[in-house]
């Protein structure tokens, strides 16, 4: 069964009375090369165990099952359960559990299904949960590699470098926790229903330790968020809401300069290492 063939998709979904949910951001792939490439690059064959988020009709699930020893999919839409029972019937190494990835203890799920063995994660993420879902996947600490398909713009933002328009607080968050790489683009016409924008497949390899060392991780991210909340303001002005209750503007200016930065710099130009240095100096001043 070709699960990317448009006629097959219509026939299977019709048999089960399934209707696409706009609220769940459901779009199914119609280009069979895409799930094959994702599975090949996911690390599933090398690792042996895979968690898939949002299997849809199961086109990526099937490709993962051909490579991994065991595949466990987390699906929110109960209407897809009988669909997956049909489309994945030939794979005895596939299991689907009903759940919301944002409310699932992914580390506990991996422990339950795979014991102490390693696992990778794959997902085709709808736009409205991209940030929290990637956060959940990384913070679970359960995966050797995370391969996700997201909006192309989001993938570019995650991989962005300092000083670029795409660089954001989430760029820093992801790059703090993982090595990020865009594997390939997926045009909008590879889906049904056709989305309004193109997608991209993103590879995230969690780091053994954060990309930079900082004395106070909470303060580090507080400064990052403050800087990007007012990215058009200078860093000195943007840090006021975080440091202003303990430091004067003159003291914040001195802090920024002590970190080796121009007092007129904007937060969007700082690297992770520069934010870490700034946070460490701020932590010392706030003691």
N, C-alpha and C positions, 0 to 999 in steps of 0.2 A: 504493500500500500504506500503510495507516494503522498505523504502528509503535507507536501507543499503544492500539490496540484490543486488548482482552484476548483475544478469539478469534484474532486475527491473531498475537499473541504466542505463544499456545499452539500454534498450527499451525506456525509457523516453527521454534520451539524443538523441537517434536516431530519435525519432519523431520530435524533435525540431532542428535537424541538428547541435547539439552542439559538439564542439571539445575542449578538455582541452587546457588551455593556460599555457604554461610553464612560460611565462613572469609574469603571475599573481600568480604563485606558487599554482595552483589548484590541490588539492588532496581530494577525497571524501571518507568518512568513509564507511567501509563494515562490521563493527562489531556493531550491534545495541545496545549492552550493553554500549558502550562508550557515545553516546549522552544522553542516559537515565541517566547514572551516573552523567554526567556533569550537566544536568538539575536539578537533585535531589540535587546536592551540590551547585547550583548557587545562591540560595536564592530567586529564582523566585516565588515560592509558597508563601513565607512569605512576600515578597515585593509587588508582584502583577503586576509590570511593568518591562519590559525587553527590552533592546537594544541589538541586535545581529549584530556583524560585520562579513560580509562575510558568508551568510547563505548557499552558495553552492546549493545543491539540496533541502535543507530544512529538513534534518534528525534531526538536533538539534532544528531547528525552531519548528517542530511538537511537540517535547518533551517539549519545553518551553511553547507552546500554551496550552498544557494539564495541565500546572501548574499555569501559569500567567494569569492575567485578560487581558493584552494587550502586544503584542510583535511587536516591530518595528525593521525591519532588514535594514541594510545599505549595499548595494551591488554595487560594482564598474562595474561588467561585465553586460552590457545590454543584452547579449545573454542569461543570466540566468533568466531574467524577465518572459518570457513565461513559462519556466520550473517551476518556483516557483508558477506561477498562477495555474498550473495544480496540482503540488504536495501538495500545501497548500490550495486547493479549499475548503476543509471541515472545515477550521478554520476561523470563522468570526472575530476573535480577532488578526489576523495577518495582517501586512501591510509591504510592502517593498518599500524603497525609493532608488532611484539611487543616488550614491555619493561615494566619496573617504573619508574614515574615517580621513585621514590626512588633509583634507581640509574642513571637516564638523565641524560646531560649535555644539558640542555635548550637551553642556548645553542648548543652544537655542532649539535644536531638542527635548530634554526631556521636556522643558517648553512647547513647541508647542503640543507635543503628550500626555503628562501626567499632564500638569498643575503644581501644586506645590507638587504633590505626589512624593514619593521616587521611585528610579529605580535601577536596577542592570544591568550589562553588561556581555555579553558572546561573545567569539570570538575564531575562529580557525584561527590563524594568520600565513600567509606565512612568511618564514624566513626573506625575504628581507625588510619587514616593521615591524618586531617584536618590535624593540626598539622605533621607533617613534610612533607606534600605542599604545603601553603601556604607553608611555609618554603622548600622547593625552588623553587617557582614564583617567589617574590619574589627570592630570592637569585640566581637565574639571570641577572637583569638583562636578560632577553630579550623582555619583554612590555610593550606599551603599556597593557594592561588585563587583569586577571584576574577572571573571573566564575565563581564556584563555588557549587554547591549543597551545603550542609552541614546538620547538625542545627541547628535553630532556636536552641537554647541556646548552641551554639558561636558562631553568628553574633552573638548578643547579647553574648557575652563579648568577642568581637573588637572590637565597636563601643562597649563600655562606657566610662563616664566615671569619673574618680577618685571614691572614696568610695562607690561602689555595690557591691552584693554580687557582681555579675558581673565587676567589674574584676579583671584578672589580669596576670601577667607576660607572657602571650601577647598581651593587649590592647596592652600597651606595645610589644612587639616589632613587631606588625603596624602600629600607628599611627606608629612610628618610621620605617618603610619605605614606608608607603602611606596614601592617603586611603581610608577604609573606609566603606561605605554598604550597609545592607540594602535590597534592591530590592523584594522581596515574599516572603510566606510561602507554603509549599507543604504542605498538610495530609497526614497520613500515608495517608489513603485515596486519594491520587493515585498510589500505588505498588502493585506486585505483586512479591514478597510484601509485605504491608503491614507497615511498620516499627512499632516501638512508640512513636516520637516524631515530631513534626512537623519539617519542614525549612524552610530559608529560603535564598533566593538572595542572595549577597553580592557586591558589586562592590568590587574593589580597584584603585586607580590608583597605581602606583608613583611615588614622589616623585623629582624630579631630584636632590635632596639630602635627607639625613635631616631629620625634622621638627624636631629640635633639634640644636644644635652641642654637641659634648662633646670634651674633650681626649683622653680615653681610652675608646673605645667598649667595649672588653673589660671595663674596670672598671665602666662604666655598667651593663652588663647583669648583671655579677656582683652589684652592689648590688641591682638589681631582683629577681633570682632569690632572693637571701638574704631580702629583705623579704617576698616572697610565700611562701617556704618556711615561714615562721613568721608568717603574716599576723595572728594573734591576739596576737602579742607587740608591744611598742613597737618602733619602728624602731631605737632605740639597742640593744636586746637582740638584735634580729634581725640586725644588722650584725656582731655579735661574731664569727661564724665566718669572715667575710671580712676584717675589719679587726683582729680581736682579737690577732693575732700581732704586729702592729706598733703598735697603739694600745691604751691602757687604756680602760676603760669611761668614765672621766671625759673622756678626750680625744675619744671617739666622741660623747659627749653635747655637748661643746663644738663639735664639727664640725657636728652636726645643728642646733644653735642658730645657728651662723655662717651656715648656709644659709637662715636666716630661718624655721626651723621650731620648733614646740613640742617639747621633749624627750620628751613623752609621746605624740607622734603615732605612728600606725601607718602602715606603708608603703603600705597600700591607699588612703591618702588623697592621696598625692603625684601631681602631674601629671608629664608627661614633662620639662617645663622645670625642675621642682623636683628631679627625679632627676639631670638634667644638671648643675645647679648643685652638688648634693651630690657628684656624682662628680668634678667639677673641683676642688672643695676637697679632697677625699680624695686625688686624684692629686698635688696640691701638697704635702700633708702626708707622703705616702709617698715623695717624691723623696729 
